[in-house]
């Protein structure tokens, strides 16, 4: 049967946005507060940011403005994310985002005027800034890339327009792309974006799985030129902005805000591409052998090692897994998990027009909101644990830091989320020593946690790097170019062990991460840190947990290198990544060994 419309979904499966505002009217009252505060700040501070005291007073008001923008923006945007067919929510979100863009434009004088002050004045301001200290230090850091005040004002005013490529991508994918049913095993099956990505990709029946992949890919191909045009517009805009701000390359521009070097970025892609592929090819060969496939194709890579042993897990049943799995992080963390279920932080529903995948939004001053689509699989339990990792991270830093100090570098932001997946798996492995159960848990880690973050997102990152190299050299990208790059990326990684079948090259159309700068590679970066810290927790217990809690509370007061160091991980060297790749290889070797032992026992 096809997916329900949003208004047909049981309310208990949806998140409760009234936790941000009880009514739309309450949200609009904060919008009016934003407008009034903006006018007040212009009157009180414009042309007057010349002393440390005035600068800090202004930034205190800016903290409040940022809080209001965060709440109103999340309230309207989250409503859109679960139903791209709802025109009222679309119009409301556009209206609020336009107001926010206008306010940002009018307040752009703040950074411009502060940047113009002497280093002595800025250092004196930093000394008394409190929760605005890092904000001021970042202004100093950005000073070489600051443009004329009127240019900065114009760019702020255009922020909604500059976000248009991402809006086009989402509307094409989630609203316009309508899927017909497909035929397999003498039967018709419904198809949709989330149905394919959350269900059919994992289907154990080879004919259904491959037929779904073929039908899905053919529908994607009908929209490849529109999607490519949106993406080309995105990367061309990023290159233009990099040039305007005086960066040598678009890479330098996009890594600047992450506060990491090009070396850390390239290492993550290069080492995984060369060192991990041999292990993943071995895993692909195992899947082919277990499932007795005629050939191993790209459409077969997400099937389970033991599909008959993959237990169904209800939403209610997932509570116990997650509470016990994350209990090592302490009773307060478990209380947060219970609160998330009780107070409807999570949107579990499967409906038409809903964003695919999963994410967690954590607006300052309220709880988190988690989007996913529940399919009664253990994979969903890992996904929910992952998103609760983001929730726990931002609950810790939002309560410990000013709103300016919660914008954690994307290089590090996936560490707390992937850590929770590892802790879940560790708990499961400790709960049962049965061979088949152990193989199932290990394969869940490979097929979910590590495949998703170290393979899927890594392939995206390798592809994305080639795109930006073309853009940096003054070129542009069209659908054929993007498909060619993606196909070569996949072929280089999988070699002769996996057939890159027709449609695999269109994988570039499926991810929103390309509209978020250099984000895809950060999944493996975060999971590298998480793997090393999880090993520490297994060996050292509470001492390592206490260090991790300090990391979570630090927010953006430390750089990614400093955050990792606080957790006793040195990411300035190759060692953590190489050890993590070796860990993945060891897990795959154990899965192969357990498979041989189980097959021998069955004889």
N, C-alpha and C positions, 0 to 999 in steps of 0.2 A: 504494500500500500504506500501511497505517496505521503510526503511530509505534511503535517498539519500547518494551517495558517497560525499566526501568532495568537490571535484571539480565541483559538480553539485549544490552546495549551493549558493544562491545569496550573493554577496560580502557584501551587506549592513547588512546582518545578522551575519557577522563575525567581530572579533576584528582586529584592525590595528596594527600589530607588528612593522610597520615602525615608530611608535611613539618612539620605543626604538632605532632602527637603520634603516635608509632609505633603506639600501641594505645589503645583506649578506657580501659583500666586506667590508663595513664599520664596521660590527661586527668583521670580521677577523683582521682589523687594530687594534682594541682594544685588540684582543688576542695577537697580536705582541707586543703591549705596555705592556701587562701583563708580557710577557716573558722577555722583556728588563728591566722592573722595578724589576722583581724577581732577575735577574742577578746583577743589581745595588745594591739591598738590601743585597744580600749575600756578595758582595765585601765590602760594606761600614760598615755593622753591625755585620757580623758573627764573634763571638769571642770577640766582643767589647762592648757588652751591659752591661757596668759596672757603668755608671754614669746616673743620672736623665736626663741630657740634651740629651745624646745619646739615651736613652730609648725612650724619648718622640719624638725625631726626627724620630726614626724607626717606632713608632706607627703612626705618621702622614703619612708616606709612606704606612703603612699597611692599613690605612683608604682608601687611594686611590686605593690600590690593591683590597680591599674588594668591593669598588664601581664598579670597572671594572668587577670583578668576578660576582657580582650580575646582572649587565646588560647583559653580554654575556651569563651567565647561564640561566637567565630567557628567553632571546630571543630564545635560542635553545630548551629549555625544554617546553615552552608554545606552540611552533609549534608542538611538538610531542603530547601534551595533547589533541589536537583537531582532530588528525588523526593518530592512531597507525598503519595504513596500509602504511604510507608514509615512504619508506625505506631511502630516501635521508635525511629526517629530523631526522630519528633515527640515521643514521650514523654520521651526523653532530653533533647531541647532544652528542653522545658517544665520538666523537673526542674532543669536547670542554670540556666535563666533565673530560676526561682523562688528559687534559692539566691542568685544575684547580686542580685535585688531585696531579699531579706532583709538581705544584707550592706550594700547601699547605704542601707537604712533605718537599720540599726544605726550606720552611720558618718556619718549625716547631721548628727550633732552637730559634726563637724569644721568645716563651713562656717558653721554657726550660731554656734559659739563664736568662730571667727576674726572673723566679722562684728561681734560684740559688742565687740571690742577697740577701744581708742582709735586714732585716726588715726596718732598717734605710734608706737604699737606696730606697726601694720601697715606703716608706711613703714620702720621699722627691720627688720622681717621681710623686706620686699621687698629691702632692701639686701644681705642675706646669703642670699637664697633660691636663687640659681643657677637650676636648671631649673624651679623652682616660682615664679619671679618673675611671669610672665604670669598664672599661676593666681591668685596673690594680687591682682594688679592687677584681674583680672576680678571677684574677690570684692568689692573696693572699688566697682567699677562697678555690681555687682548689689545693693549694699547697700540702695538704696531699695526694691527689689522682694523682699527676703528676708522670709519669713514667720516666725511663731513657731516655735521649734525643734521642738515636738511636731507642728505642722502639716507642717513639712518632712519629719519622720520618717514621718508617715502617707502623704504623697504619694510618698515613695521606696518605701514598702512596696506601694503600689498601682501601681507602674510597669508591671508585667506586665498588670494589668487595664486600665490606660489604653491599652495597646497592642492591646487586643482588636479594635477596628475593622479594623486592618490585617490581623490574623490571619484575621478573617472574610472580608475581601476576597480574600485569597490562597487560602483554602480554597474559596471559591465559584468563583473563576476557574480554579484549577489542579487541583482535585480533583473538585468536583461537576459542573462544566460539561462534559458529554459531547456531542460533536458527531456528528451523522449525516452520511453522505456526501451530496453534492449532484450534481445532474444538469446536464450541459452537453455540447453537440455529440454527443448520443445516447450519452453515456457517463457512468458514475458515477465521482466523484472523492472520495477521503477528505478529511476536514476536521478541523482541530484548531486550537488557539489559535496555536501557533508555525507550523504549516503555513500558516495564513492570513497572519500578519504577516511571516513570513520568505520566503514563496514566492508565494502567490496574489496578493498586493498588487502584485507586480512582473511578473505574468504578462502576456505580450504579446498573447495571445489574448483578445479583448474579451469574448466570451461566457463563457469560463471565469472570467475576472477578475470580471466583474460578477455572475455567478451565485454565485461564492464569497463575494463581499461581501454579497449578499442573504441567503444561508444563514447566514453568520457573524452578521450583524446580527439575524436572527430568533432565533437562539439567545441572543444577548446580551439581547434584549428579555425573554426568559423569566425573567431574573434581575435585572431593573432595580430592582425594589422592594427586594429584599434588599441589593443593592449600594448603593442610595441611602440606606437606613437605616444601613448601616455608615458611609458617608461623612458623613451628617448627625451621627452620634454623634461622629465624629472632630472635625469643625469646631466642634461645640457644646462639646466638651471643651477645645479650644484657646481658645475664647472665655472659658469659665469660668476657665481658668488665667490668662489675660490680666487678667481683672477681679480675681481674687484677688491678683495680684501688683501691682496698681495701675497697669497700663498703660491709656492712654486708648482704645486700639483693639487688636484682634487683630493688625492689621498691625504696629503698634509692637512688640508682644510677639515676633512671629515674626522681625522684622528685627533685633531687639536682639542676638541671638546671632550674626547674620551680620555685625554691625558695619558696616552701611551705612545710609544715610538713606532715608527714604521717597521723596525726590527721585530717587535713583538707581534705585530700584525702578520708580516710575511712568514715568520717562523710557524705560526699556528697553521697556516695553509700548507706550507711546503713540507713540514715534517709529517703531518697527517697523511697528505697525499702520497708521500713516498714510503712511509713506514707502516701505516695502518692497512694499506690496500692488500698486502699479502695475507693478513689475518682475515679480513672481510671476504676475500675471495675463497678462503678455506671455508668460511661459514656458508657462503653461497653454494659451494659444492656439497656441503652437508645437507642443506635444504633440498637440493636436487635429488640426492640419494634417498633421503627419508621419504620424500613424497613421490619417488619414482617418476620424475618428470622426464619427458622426452628431450627437453632442453630447458635451461635456466634463463628466463628472460627478466627484464627490468620489472615487468608486471608481477613477478613472483617473489620479489625480495622481502615482502613484509609478512609472508605466511609464517605461521608458528612452527616451531620445531615439533611440538606435540599438541596439535589442535584439539584432540579428544580430552586432553588434560587441562585445557584452559577453562577454568571455572567461571560460570556466570556470577556476576557480583551486582546486587541491587544497590541503589543509593543508600538505603538504610544499612545494608550489610557492609558498605565501604567504611562506615564510621569506625567500627572496631579495628579494622586493618590500620587505618590512618592514626587513630588515637594511640594504639599500641606501637605502631611503627615509629612514631615521632615522639614517644614518651621520653626518650633519652634526652630531649631538649628541655625537659622540665615541666612541672605542673602548670605553669602559666601558659606555656605553649599549647598544652593539651586543652586548657580552658579556651584558648583562642579557636582551636579546631571545633570544639563543641559549639561555641558561639556562632561560628560560620554556618554550621548546619541549622542551628536553632533559629537564627535571625535572618536566614535567607540571603547570605552573601553571594550564593552561587546560582548561576543560571544554567540549570541542567538540561533545559528543554531542547528538543529537536524540532525546528520549524522552518518553514520557507522564509527566505530573506534574511536569515541570521548569519552573522560572521562565522567563518569556518575556523578550525583550530581552537586555541585556547589562549586566554590572557588574564591578567590580574591588574586592575586599576586600584590605586590606593590613595585617594584624595586626602590631603592633609586635613586633619581635624575630624575625620570620620573613619569608618571601617573600610575594608577592601571589598571589591566586587570582582567576582571570578566568572568568566564566560567559558563554557565548554559544552559539548553535546554528549550526553550519557548514553552508552551503548551496552551497558551491563557486562563490560569486559574488565579484566584486571588492568589492562592498559589505561582504562579510565581512572582507576584508583591511583596509578602512578602519575597521570596527568593532574589530578586534583591535588595530590601531595606536592607536585611541582609548583602549581599555582599558589598553594598555601605557603610554600617557601617564600614566594614574593610577599605574600600577606604578612608573614612573620617578620621578614626583613624590614618592611616599611612600618609595621607597628612599632618595632624597636627603634628605628632611626627617627620616625616622626615624633615619637614621644621624648626622644633624647636631644633632638637638634631643632634649630630654627628651620622654617620652611625653605630658606635658601640653602640649607645644608643637607637636603634630602634628595638632590638630583644626582644619584649615584651613577658613575660612569657605566655605560653599557658594556664595557669590557668585563666588568666585574658582576654586573647585576644578575647574571644567570647562575652565579655560584650558589647562592642560598636556595634557589629553586631546584637545581639539579642535586644539591646535597640531600634534599628531602627524598628524592627518588632513591638515592643510594642507601639512606637510612631505612627506607621501607624494605628494600631488598635484603639488607643486612638482618633486619628483624625476621623476615620470612625464612631466611636461611638458618637462623638460630632456632626457629620454632619446630623444625621437622627435619630429620636426617634421612628420610626416604630418598633413594637415588632418583626416582622419577620426579619427585617433588623438587629436589635440588636442581636437576637439569632444567625443569620448567622455570624456576626462579632465575637461574643464570641466563636462560634464553630470553626471559622477559627483560633483563638488564641489557642484553645485547640488542634485541629487536626493538625495544622501546627507548631506554635511556641513551645508550651509546650510539645506536644506529641513527636515532633522530638528531642527536646533537653533534656527533662526531662524523656522520656520513651525510645525511640529508642536508643539514645546514652547512657542512663543510663544502659539499659540492656546489651549493649556492654561492658560498664565499669565493671559491676558486673561479666560478663562472663570472661573478660580479667583478672580480679583480681584472679579468680580461676586458670586460665592458669598459671599466674606467680607464684602462690603458688606451683603448681606442679613443675615448672622449678626451683624455689628456693630450693626445696627439692631434686633436682638432677634427676627429672623425665623428660619425653619427652611427646609430644602430637601428636596423630594421628587423622585422620578424625573421627573415631568412638568416641574418647574421646572428641573432640571438639564439636561434635554434641550432645553428652550426656550432656555436661556442659551447652550448650546453651538451650537445651530443658528444663532442670531443672530450669535454670534461669527464663525462660518465664513462666513455670508452677508455680513457687513460687510467681511470681508477679501477674499473672492473676487469679490464683486459679481455681475454678469451673466455673467461669463466661465466660471464653474463652477457646474453644477447641484448643489445640496446635496441629493442624493438621499435617499430613505428609508433610515434606518440610520446616516447620517452624524452625526445628533444624538446617537447613543449612544457617540460617541467618548470621552465623559467616563468610561465604564466601563472603559476599556482601560489606563489608566496608573496605576501605583502611586505616582507622584510626589505625588499629592494627600494622601498620608498622611505626607509628609515636610516639612510646612510650606510655605513659599514657595520651593520648589526649582525648579519648571519654568522660571521666568524666568531662572534663573542660567545655563542653557545658552547663551542668546544673550549674556549678560553675559561669560561666559568666552570665547566665540568672538570677541567684539569685541576683547578683549585679545589673543587669539591671532592674529587677523588683523593687528593692528597690529605685533605683535612679529615675525610671520613676514615682513612687509614689511621690517622692520629687518634681519632675518637675510639676506634676499635682497640688500639694498643694502650692508650693513656687514660681513657675514660673521662672523668669529670674535668680534669685539667684542660683537655682539648676542647670540651664543650664550653667551658668558661671563656676560653680564648675566642671561640666562635661567636659567642654572645656579644663580646666586646666589638668584634668586627661588624656584626649586624647593627649595633647601636651607633657606630661611627659615622654612618651615612656617607656624605661626600666631603667630610672634613679631611679625608686621606685619599691619596691617589690609589689606583688599582695595585700598583707595586707595593705601596705602604699597607693597604688592606690585607694583601696576601701575606706580607711579612708579619703582620700582627697575628695571623693564623699560623705562623711558622712555616710559610711556603715561599721559596725564592723563585719568582717567575722571571727574573732577569737572566736565568740560565735555561738551557734546554732540558735539564734533568726532570722537572715535574712532568712535562709533556711526554718525554720519552718513557718515563716510568708508567704514566697512565696508558700509553699505547701498549706497553708490555703487559699491563694488567688486563687490558681487553684481550690481548692474544692468549694470555693464560686462561681466561674464562672460556674462550672459544675452544681451546685445547681440552679443557675439562668437559665441556659439553660433548665434544667428539668422543672422548674416552667413556663418559657415562652412556652415550648412545651405543657404543660397541658392547659395553657390559650388559646393558639392558637387552640388546638383541641376542646376546649369547645366552642370557638367562631364559629368554623366551623360546629357545630352540628345544 
